[in-house]
């Protein structure tokens, strides 16, 4: 099955290139509300399901033990830009558990925020593990391990209790048994598991609707999602698409990006979850497709909100002289 074209890239009056993909919007009962392409195909969700991976942070009591509020919980679900506020808060999470940056096993990379990276370079400094875009999630993993009295070394391993719990939560929400044949290693070195696209959408619908999931797990998921909606900057960063998409409908929409053209999210008031994948992995196309998906969801429910997402589903392209040369636009 060939997936449909979801996003077009124009130059002048012509389409220069395009991005194919698939979209699944599902309710709490698992019924498809909107679908494009092969939504049964297995995909690696990457960072788009950090909320699912963070559920044990709440369920174990670790979040309350260490006094985490919305900012801390949002960072625990983050793919942040490595800005000063992200780094400082991640360090604070670790400090509350009696740890420091040395406990992180996520590796390090230059901040995705180029301005922050340039400042570090001008200062003659190199990035550390706290600059890793997943340092908030990893700090949450470590806090959970400390709260549970577990060793912190090796927490990224598939057989460590931290990852066993995360995998069990994903299996519960997606209704999918995740075997070794479905596994891979994520950029931050933890296991990542492939499952049908529609199953990830259903998982988020379960959390926001409370259907097909325990009350405790629904409360934990709703608390994390509410934190991300309240403090989206800590989940992403300055000028990030996730922030713009959440702030287009404050308190009403949750979205989270993942590598290789994946987005997941939910509309809590409607009990809907969604997931999408761009075949070629283009993040720019995934952002446009996510806006278009949200516009579709709200089209007959709230025209003003739909209009806000329609605007985000088009992006003007300019050359280095600032001349408009084309646009990115939704094709579906």
Secondary structure, 3 states (H helix, E strand, C coil): CCCCEEEEEEECCEEEEEEEEEEEEEECCCCEEEEECCCCCEEECHHHHHHHHHHHHHHCCHHHHCCCCHHHHHHHCCCCCCCHHHHHHHHHHHHHCCCCHHHCCCCCCCCCCHHHHHHHHHCCCCCCHHHCCCHHHHHHHHHHHHHCCCCCCCCCCCCCHHHHHHHHHHHHHHCCCCCHHHEEECCCCCEEEEEEHHHHHHHHHHHHHCCCCCHHHHHHHHHHHHHHHHCHHHHCCCCCHHHHHHHCCCCCCEEEEECCCEEEEEEHHHCEEEEEEECCCCHHHHHHHHHHHHHHHHCCCCHHHHHHHHHHCEEEEECCCCCEEEEEEECC
